[in-house]
Amino acid sequence: MRLFTGIEIPEDVKNRLELLIERLRPTANLKWSPVHNLHITTKFIGEWSSSRLDELAFALREVTGPGPIEVEISGLGWFPNPQNPRVFWAGIQSGVADLAEVANATESALERLGIAREDRPFAPHLTLARVRQPVGLNAMRQALANLDSSNFGKFAVSQFHLYLSEPGSSGSVYTKLYDFPLARA
């Protein structure tokens, strides 16, 4: 089983991001993320035995968060940088410190199960597209320069989820397996 933990994005925010993607899709030959898959990853777990799923869920129940988190999706950018882009993303502008607290608590809980910590700092974002091969981005950059707004909405987060990621004919299919509240114990 290929697993990760993450935060669900509400439909109204996904709808605004879908409008952006529809506008940008014709401007660059990128691998665009299906809007229904958009989420904020808090921990990529990777392959995990289904026979140990209950053990994993038990460890995640121990993760405490700061309670509801106000998150704002705003801003667009490139990883690792605009000159050598591999990922086009929408940014997280509020709730970053609280999300980092959840990610760190998740890292600590799962490290006890032998799951390695990330070797790079937590950088919450929504992956909108991936650059799979060198491609011209001038038309897309021009379209981005002409955007009225890159603010996609605010919402409150009260839980995180354990997701299963399975390959599908048109990309990965994500299924929520468990929900975990962010309220402090």
C-alpha positions as CSV (number, residue, x, y, z in Angstrom):
1,M,0.0,0.0,0.0
2,R,1.3,3.5,-0.9
3,L,0.2,5.9,1.8
4,F,0.5,9.5,2.9
5,T,-1.2,11.9,5.4
6,G,-2.7,15.1,4.3
7,I,-5.3,17.9,4.6
8,E,-8.4,17.9,2.4
9,I,-9.2,21.0,0.4
10,P,-12.9,22.2,0.3
11,E,-14.8,22.1,-2.9
12,D,-15.2,25.9,-3.3
13,V,-11.4,26.3,-3.2
14,K,-11.0,23.4,-5.6
15,N,-13.5,25.0,-8.0
16,R,-11.4,28.2,-8.1
17,L,-8.2,26.3,-8.7
18,E,-10.0,24.3,-11.5
19,L,-10.8,27.6,-13.2
20,L,-7.2,28.6,-13.0
21,I,-6.0,25.2,-14.4
22,E,-8.6,25.4,-17.3
23,R,-7.2,28.8,-18.2
24,L,-3.6,27.7,-18.0
25,R,-3.8,24.2,-19.5
26,P,-3.7,25.4,-23.2
27,T,-0.6,27.6,-22.5
28,A,1.9,24.8,-21.5
29,N,2.2,21.0,-22.0
30,L,2.5,20.1,-18.4
31,K,1.2,17.1,-16.4
32,W,-1.7,18.8,-14.7
33,S,-3.0,17.5,-11.4
34,P,-6.6,16.3,-11.3
35,V,-8.4,18.9,-9.2
36,H,-10.2,16.2,-7.2
37,N,-6.8,15.0,-6.0
38,L,-5.6,18.3,-4.6
39,H,-4.6,18.2,-0.9
40,I,-1.9,19.5,1.4
41,T,0.5,16.6,2.1
42,T,1.7,16.5,5.7
43,K,3.8,13.3,5.5
44,F,4.6,11.0,2.6
45,I,4.8,7.5,4.1
46,G,5.4,5.4,0.9
47,E,4.9,1.7,0.8
48,W,3.4,0.1,3.9
49,S,2.1,-3.4,4.6
50,S,-1.6,-3.7,4.8
51,S,-1.1,-6.2,7.7
52,R,0.4,-3.2,9.7
53,L,-2.3,-0.7,8.8
54,D,-3.9,-0.7,12.3
55,E,-0.5,-0.1,13.9
56,L,0.0,2.9,11.6
57,A,-3.5,4.3,12.4
58,F,-2.9,3.8,16.1
59,A,0.4,5.9,15.9
60,L,-1.4,8.6,13.9
61,R,-4.2,8.8,16.6
62,E,-1.4,10.0,18.9
63,V,-0.7,13.0,16.8
64,T,-2.1,16.2,18.4
65,G,-2.5,19.4,16.6
66,P,-3.2,23.0,17.6
67,G,-6.9,22.6,17.1
68,P,-8.7,24.1,14.1
69,I,-6.2,25.7,11.6
70,E,-7.1,28.7,9.4
71,V,-5.6,28.0,6.0
72,E,-5.4,30.4,3.1
73,I,-4.5,29.2,-0.4
74,S,-2.9,32.1,-2.2
75,G,0.0,32.7,-4.6
76,L,1.6,30.6,-7.3
77,G,5.1,29.5,-7.8
78,W,7.6,27.0,-9.0
79,F,9.8,24.3,-7.3
80,P,12.7,24.4,-7.2
81,N,12.8,27.8,-8.9
82,P,11.3,29.7,-11.9
83,Q,14.4,29.2,-14.0
84,N,14.5,25.4,-13.7
85,P,10.8,24.5,-12.8
86,R,9.7,20.9,-12.1
87,V,6.5,21.7,-10.1
88,F,4.0,24.5,-10.4
89,W,2.2,25.1,-7.1
90,A,-0.4,27.2,-5.3
91,G,0.9,28.5,-1.9
92,I,-0.3,28.3,1.6
93,Q,-0.3,31.8,3.1
94,S,-1.8,31.3,6.5
95,G,-1.7,28.4,9.0
96,V,1.8,27.5,7.9
97,A,3.3,27.3,11.4
98,D,0.3,25.2,12.6
99,L,0.6,22.9,9.6
100,A,4.3,22.5,10.3
101,E,3.4,21.5,13.9
102,V,1.1,18.8,12.6
103,A,3.7,17.6,10.1
104,N,6.4,17.5,12.8
105,A,4.1,15.6,15.2
106,T,3.3,13.1,12.4
107,E,7.0,12.7,11.7
108,S,7.7,11.9,15.3
109,A,4.8,9.5,15.7
110,L,5.8,7.6,12.5
111,E,9.5,7.6,13.2
112,R,8.8,5.2,16.1
113,L,7.5,2.8,13.5
114,G,10.7,3.0,11.5
115,I,9.4,5.5,8.9
116,A,12.3,7.9,8.1
117,R,11.9,11.7,8.7
118,E,11.9,14.0,5.7
119,D,15.3,15.4,5.0
120,R,14.0,18.7,3.8
121,P,12.0,21.4,5.6
122,F,8.2,21.2,5.5
123,A,6.9,23.4,2.7
124,P,3.0,23.2,2.5
125,H,1.7,23.7,-1.0
126,L,-0.8,22.3,-3.6
127,T,0.9,20.7,-6.6
128,L,-1.0,22.0,-9.6
129,A,1.2,20.6,-12.3
130,R,4.6,18.8,-13.0
131,V,7.1,19.6,-15.7
132,R,7.9,16.2,-17.1
133,Q,10.2,17.4,-20.0
134,P,11.6,20.7,-21.1
135,V,8.8,22.8,-22.4
136,G,8.2,26.4,-23.3
137,L,6.5,28.4,-20.5
138,N,6.4,31.9,-22.1
139,A,2.7,31.7,-22.9
140,M,1.9,30.4,-19.4
141,R,4.0,33.1,-17.7
142,Q,2.2,35.7,-19.8
143,A,-1.2,34.2,-18.7
144,L,0.0,34.3,-15.1
145,A,1.0,37.9,-15.4
146,N,-2.5,38.8,-16.5
147,L,-4.3,37.0,-13.6
148,D,-6.8,39.1,-11.7
149,S,-6.0,37.3,-8.5
150,S,-4.1,34.3,-7.2
151,N,-6.2,34.1,-4.0
152,F,-8.2,30.9,-4.0
153,G,-9.8,31.0,-0.6
154,K,-9.6,30.4,3.2
155,F,-11.0,27.5,5.2
156,A,-10.7,26.0,8.6
157,V,-9.0,22.6,9.0
158,S,-10.1,20.4,12.0
159,Q,-8.7,17.1,10.9
160,F,-6.1,15.4,8.8
161,H,-6.4,12.1,6.9
162,L,-4.5,8.9,6.0
163,Y,-4.7,8.4,2.3
164,L,-4.1,5.4,0.0
165,S,-2.6,6.3,-3.3
166,E,-3.3,3.8,-6.1
167,P,-2.3,4.1,-9.8
168,G,-5.2,4.6,-12.2
169,S,-5.6,5.0,-15.9
170,S,-5.7,8.8,-15.7
171,G,-3.4,9.3,-12.8
172,S,-3.3,8.3,-9.1
173,V,-6.5,7.7,-7.2
174,Y,-6.5,8.9,-3.6
175,T,-8.8,7.2,-1.0
176,K,-9.2,8.4,2.5
177,L,-8.7,5.5,4.9
178,Y,-8.8,7.3,8.3
179,D,-9.6,10.7,9.7
180,F,-7.7,12.2,12.7
181,P,-8.9,15.3,14.7
182,L,-6.4,18.2,15.2
183,A,-7.7,19.1,18.7
184,R,-5.2,18.9,21.5
185,A,-5.8,16.0,23.9
